[in-house]
């Protein structure tokens, strides 16, 4: 666990409690790899008789191998490199990502992903609105704006990484696509670990939570995943309804769901400030903590709640350790 | 006069969610319409300046500094000192502020703050008493240069800057000046600036600025950048302790009915009371903290970086 300077000002007692919680968390984390942690200009222990390859983050000075970045030393066969902890998002094929459309180009959409390059979502990698499987025609290309426009938030999967480093995305399943009725949160990419499930539907609250591997997290009202066959009939009904209510306001999110969305959003912000890994368990834990202590939604962003969450996390990890 | 602040990308769905939240009195971070974000004040951040303060409201971070120099009063107003306000929007806040990008915004903010602090041309309604800056009539006076720097921008810059200026002025200590009495008319008198004795600046009449942003049919206080991108118009009202209005600025492309503006003014007066009290208590706490720090000579922020196994 990497600790960093926290931006909130604490009172004296809060500072003491916070530092004690962080110390407990550090002592709980295993010390197996502590030898592998290096900071800049540390010597990396290498057997000079074996041939080895100098990877990223290393440099040979005066016959010794020094680290040029702060991180953890990794060895893969003969390659020795230093993996930084606060790196940019490093994509892998099959990652679920959440991004924002920045451009509608010829037969593709460009999506901003908090990565060095923009992701590309081809028109052919996207399901047609009427659910049919067919070749995309020029009419489809002209109607691309009916699917996604600029600034839309979309959820997609990484299909492949091109040779120049850019990402190809696809959104072929019904659970991918445009995200509405909610808010997008940004955390540092290294706080999101790859796991089996990135789509979470919290039934008790009626909320969809999508944790993108690139650090973008979507919290929103639950949307039923619809069967494409049924969509053809629904589409006709939807057209009739939308034309009549285009001037009327759409229905707003119910207040209780909105409160839950705000609470989860604030829980994620608190975890991001503290530098804790963001997973569904930790988020629901923080949420229950705020509910049990009857903390006002806005006060979750205050210094006191941050200290409480840090202490609670230390407790939780200690409990897990004992088991 | 409207300044186009950087547009935050917001999809139609997100906009709808935002507006719905404001209508239902539950904004995206859980605040009510008239609640401010958590505000943090720290004074004395620039030791070389006569007074300085750093104010953080949510994601907006600004620093204000006050430098005092000996100068000559203008011939039109020989019994008053001079105050000048400059604002700089740093490119660290937004990449578009680099080069000349932030100039328009900076000059707009500076003008609004100057109006709030110094009142009209005749000096009526000024928050700072310019006569208190006088040392010798017609000859010697204090020139105050108030500088504001925007380090991080997340909406509501004007409120943050006015709070920072108020805190910096409270932190300002002007050295006592001895002027030699006998001197000819066209000669500059000799000035002796004391190193030991200081007088604190009187800031009881300095106003605070409350910006009300109209989104849809409701007004919100302390808008984030997202909320500002959805506004139709915003009115910034500066109110002082006695409840008098010292300045009024409107931004935004949409027009407002006069009754709406009057309503906004009454809402702003109501909000400014609690804001003024909270701000004053935070400033005095920051001043007390700074004094403690000077006494014990402790280092302020320490960066603690440690490594462990990543779990």
Contacts between the chains, C-beta under 8 A, distances in Angstrom:
chain1	res1	chain2	res2	distance
A	1	B	308	5.4
A	1	B	309	7.7
A	1	B	310	6.7
A	1	B	311	6.2
A	2	B	305	7.8
A	2	B	306	7.9
A	2	B	307	6.6
A	2	B	308	7.5
A	2	B	310	7.0
A	3	B	304	6.4
A	3	B	305	7.0
A	3	B	306	5.6
A	4	B	305	6.7
A	5	B	301	6.9
A	5	B	302	8.0
A	5	B	303	5.0
A	5	B	304	6.5
A	8	B	40	7.7
A	9	B	40	5.2
A	9	B	42	7.6
A	26	B	306	6.5
A	26	B	308	5.5
A	29	B	308	4.0
A	29	B	309	5.0
A	29	B	311	6.1
A	30	B	308	7.9
A	30	B	309	4.8
A	30	B	311	7.9
A	31	B	308	7.6
A	31	B	309	7.4
A	32	B	309	6.4
A	33	B	309	4.9
A	34	B	307	7.2
A	34	B	308	6.6
A	34	B	309	7.1
A	37	B	307	3.8
A	37	B	308	7.6
A	39	B	307	7.9
A	70	B	305	7.6
A	70	B	307	7.6
A	72	B	307	7.4
A	72	B	310	7.4
A	85	B	307	7.4
A	85	B	310	6.7
A	100	B	9	5.8
A	100	B	11	7.4
A	102	B	9	7.7
A	149	B	11	7.8
A	149	B	12	7.6
A	150	B	9	7.8
A	151	B	9	4.5
A	151	B	10	6.0
A	151	B	11	4.7
A	151	B	12	7.9
A	152	B	11	4.5
A	152	B	12	7.5
A	152	B	13	7.6
A	153	B	11	5.3
A	153	B	13	7.1
A	153	B	14	6.8
A	178	B	11	8.0
A	178	B	13	7.3
A	179	B	13	6.9
A	180	B	11	7.2
A	180	B	12	7.4
A	180	B	13	2.7
A	180	B	14	7.6
A	180	B	16	7.4
A	180	B	17	7.7
A	181	B	13	5.8
A	181	B	16	7.4
A	181	B	17	5.9
A	182	B	13	7.4
A	182	B	14	7.5
A	182	B	17	6.1
A	183	B	14	6.6
A	183	B	17	6.3
A	183	B	28	5.3
A	184	B	14	6.8
A	220	B	17	7.8
A	250	B	16	6.4
A	252	B	20	3.9
A	252	B	23	6.8
A	252	B	24	6.5
A	253	B	17	6.7
A	253	B	20	5.8
A	255	B	24	5.6
A	255	B	26	6.8
A	258	B	20	7.5
A	258	B	21	6.3
A	258	B	24	6.3
A	258	B	26	5.4
A	259	B	26	6.3
A	259	B	30	7.8
A	262	B	21	7.9
A	262	B	26	6.2
A	262	B	27	7.8
A	262	B	28	6.5
A	262	B	29	6.6
A	262	B	30	4.3
A	263	B	30	7.1
A	265	B	28	6.6
A	265	B	29	6.9
A	265	B	30	7.9
A	266	B	29	6.2
A	266	B	30	5.8
A	269	B	29	7.6
A	277	B	311	7.3
A	296	B	30	7.3
A	297	B	26	7.6
A	297	B	29	7.7
A	297	B	30	2.8
A	297	B	31	7.9
A	298	B	29	6.4
A	298	B	30	4.3
A	298	B	31	4.7
A	298	B	32	7.8
A	298	B	35	6.3
A	300	B	30	6.9
A	301	B	29	6.6
A	301	B	30	8.0
A	301	B	37	7.7
A	301	B	38	6.1
A	302	B	38	5.7
A	303	B	38	8.0
